[in-house]
Amino acid sequence: ENAPKFLAQANSTTTAQNVNVANITDNNFTVVWTTDVPVIGNVQYQKQGLFTWPKSAYDVRDISNRIPRYTHFVQVTDLEPSTAYTAKITSPGIAASDGINIKTFAQLSTPQQPLDPTFGTLVDRNDNPVTDAVVLTSFGQSQMLAAAVDDDGNWIIPLGSLRTTDGARFFVPSATDEETVLFLGKSDQAMAVTTVDNDSPLPTIRLGERYNLTKNGKSSAGPIIAQA
């Protein structure tokens, strides 16, 4: 249930799309999704098993005001290790999602070989900084990590505590392990395939394009293939 898969739901103005769970640790997780209309990002969550009242979490970018957005990044914190939770997207104006079953990871000691973060800048097709966007990354055998793009189009994803898909140990990629980075904007996407040797930083990414930044790809870029 914690596998790092890029999930896509049916296109609709009343449902959450591109729903993904990322950044799972022993005490938090993040729910990321997009909508066709701007809504306030809200997730209700509760521990599975004994009856508990659900709690609410909102978009991490909504520090002082809750702002309707097309992309949503909700972090759920202060959880218990190795514990099963159910999360539901309950933003006003869209249909409530089915429950997402998430289990937090067990606690691990500090990693011995922390990785440098992956970071960069996201622009639109006219090379203007993108502000309403989220970024997701994972290696083939790792968990998924995610971050929100800031107001200048910049983003950063720490990899220092990256774990395996099941969270049982820290994941240390080799120089040839491919890293897939997906960028979700208001109505556009981009994708880059790279390695840890070429992700700090990534070159500027333009929405609507697909990049191969591996040694074999020689930093080639081309139009992104639209997802169904």
C-alpha positions in Angstrom: 0.0 0.0 0.0 3.0 2.3 0.3 4.4 1.5 -3.2 5.6 4.6 -5.0 3.2 4.6 -7.9 2.0 7.6 -9.9 -1.7 7.2 -9.7 -4.2 8.9 -12.0 -7.9 9.0 -11.6 -10.6 9.7 -14.1 -10.7 13.3 -15.4 -13.5 15.2 -13.7 -14.1 18.7 -12.3 -15.6 17.2 -9.1 -13.0 14.6 -8.1 -9.4 14.6 -6.9 -6.9 13.5 -9.6 -3.3 12.3 -9.6 -3.7 11.2 -6.0 -0.4 10.1 -4.4 0.8 9.4 -0.9 4.4 10.5 -0.3 6.9 11.4 2.4 5.9 8.5 4.7 8.0 8.4 7.9 7.5 7.0 11.3 5.3 10.0 12.3 3.9 11.7 9.2 2.8 11.3 5.6 1.8 13.7 2.7 -1.2 13.4 0.4 -0.7 15.1 -3.0 -3.4 15.6 -5.7 -4.7 17.9 -8.4 -8.2 19.3 -9.3 -9.6 20.9 -12.5 -11.0 23.8 -10.5 -9.3 25.6 -7.6 -10.3 24.3 -4.2 -9.0 24.4 -0.7 -6.8 21.4 0.1 -8.2 19.4 3.0 -7.6 15.9 4.3 -9.3 14.2 7.1 -7.5 11.3 8.8 -7.9 8.9 11.7 -6.3 5.8 13.2 -7.7 2.5 12.0 -9.2 0.1 14.5 -10.7 1.7 17.6 -13.2 4.5 16.9 -11.5 7.9 16.8 -12.8 11.2 15.6 -11.2 12.3 12.3 -8.8 15.2 12.4 -8.2 17.7 9.5 -5.0 18.8 7.8 -4.6 21.6 5.2 -2.2 22.5 2.5 1.3 23.4 3.9 1.3 26.5 1.8 -1.7 27.9 3.6 0.1 29.5 6.5 -2.2 32.4 7.2 -5.0 32.0 4.7 -6.6 29.0 3.1 -6.2 29.6 -0.7 -8.0 27.6 -3.4 -5.5 25.9 -5.6 -5.3 23.5 -8.5 -2.5 21.4 -6.9 -2.7 20.2 -3.3 0.0 19.3 -0.8 -1.3 18.3 2.6 1.1 17.0 5.3 -0.3 14.9 8.2 2.0 15.0 11.2 2.3 13.9 14.8 1.4 10.3 14.1 2.5 7.0 15.8 5.1 4.7 14.3 4.1 1.4 12.6 0.4 2.5 12.8 -2.4 2.2 10.2 -4.4 5.3 9.3 -7.2 6.1 6.9 -7.1 9.4 5.0 -9.8 11.0 2.9 -9.6 14.1 0.7 -12.5 16.2 1.8 -11.9 19.6 0.1 -15.2 21.6 -0.2 -16.6 21.6 -3.8 -15.3 18.2 -4.8 -16.6 14.7 -4.1 -15.0 13.1 -1.0 -12.5 10.5 -2.0 -12.5 6.9 -1.0 -10.4 6.2 2.1 -6.7 5.8 1.5 -5.1 3.2 3.8 -1.6 4.3 4.9 0.7 2.7 7.5 3.5 4.8 9.0 7.0 3.3 9.0 8.9 2.0 12.0 11.5 4.2 13.6 15.1 3.9 12.2 18.4 5.2 13.4 20.0 8.1 11.5 21.2 7.1 8.0 24.9 6.7 7.7 25.2 8.0 4.1 22.6 10.8 3.7 22.0 11.9 0.1 22.1 15.5 -1.1 18.7 16.9 -1.9 17.3 17.1 -5.4 16.2 20.6 -6.3 15.6 23.0 -9.2 13.2 25.5 -10.8 10.0 24.9 -12.7 8.7 27.2 -15.5 5.7 27.2 -17.8 5.8 26.9 -21.5 6.5 30.7 -21.7 9.4 30.3 -19.3 7.6 32.0 -16.4 8.1 30.6 -12.9 5.3 28.2 -11.9 3.8 28.7 -8.5 0.9 26.4 -8.3 2.6 23.0 -8.7 3.9 20.0 -6.8 6.9 17.7 -7.5 7.2 14.0 -6.8 10.2 11.7 -7.1 11.2 8.1 -6.5 13.7 5.5 -7.6 12.6 2.0 -8.7 12.9 0.5 -5.3 12.3 3.5 -3.1 9.4 5.2 -1.4 8.0 8.4 -3.1 8.9 11.8 -1.9 7.2 15.1 -2.7 7.4 18.9 -2.3 5.4 21.9 -3.2 6.9 24.5 -5.6 7.4 27.9 -3.9 6.3 31.4 -5.2 9.4 31.7 -7.3 9.1 28.4 -9.0 11.8 26.8 -6.9 11.5 23.4 -5.2 13.7 21.1 -3.1 13.2 17.5 -1.9 15.5 16.2 0.8 16.7 12.7 0.2 18.7 12.2 3.4 16.1 9.9 4.9 14.9 8.2 1.8 13.6 4.6 2.5 12.9 1.5 0.5 9.3 1.0 -0.8 8.3 -0.9 2.4 10.2 1.6 4.7 12.2 -1.2 6.4 15.5 0.4 5.6 17.1 3.5 4.2 17.5 3.5 0.4 21.0 4.4 -1.0 20.8 4.5 -4.8 23.7 3.5 -7.0 25.1 5.9 -9.6 23.1 4.2 -12.3 19.7 3.9 -10.5 17.2 6.0 -12.4 15.2 8.6 -10.5 11.8 9.6 -11.9 10.7 13.2 -11.2 7.1 14.1 -12.0 5.9 17.8 -12.1 2.2 18.5 -11.7 1.0 22.0 -12.6 -2.4 23.6 -12.9 -3.2 22.0 -16.2 0.2 20.8 -17.4 2.8 18.2 -16.5 6.5 17.5 -17.0 8.7 14.5 -16.3 12.4 14.0 -15.9 14.5 10.8 -15.6 17.8 11.4 -14.0 20.3 9.9 -11.4 21.7 11.1 -8.1 24.8 12.4 -9.9 22.7 14.8 -11.9 19.8 16.0 -9.6 21.4 18.6 -7.4 20.3 20.7 -9.1 18.3 19.6 -12.1 18.3 22.0 -15.0 15.3 24.3 -15.3 12.3 22.1 -16.1 9.6 23.4 -18.5 6.0 22.1 -18.2 4.9 20.1 -21.2 8.2 18.5 -21.7 9.9 15.1 -20.9 13.6 15.1 -20.0 16.2 12.3 -20.1 19.0 13.5 -17.9 20.9 10.2 -17.5 24.3 9.7 -19.1 22.7 7.7 -21.9 20.1 10.4 -22.5 22.7 13.2 -22.6 20.2 15.7 -21.2 17.8 15.4 -24.1 14.3 16.9 -23.8 11.2 16.5 -25.8 7.4 16.9 -25.7 5.7 15.0 -22.9 3.2 12.3 -23.8 -0.2 13.3 -22.5 -1.6 10.9 -20.0 -5.1 9.4 -20.6 
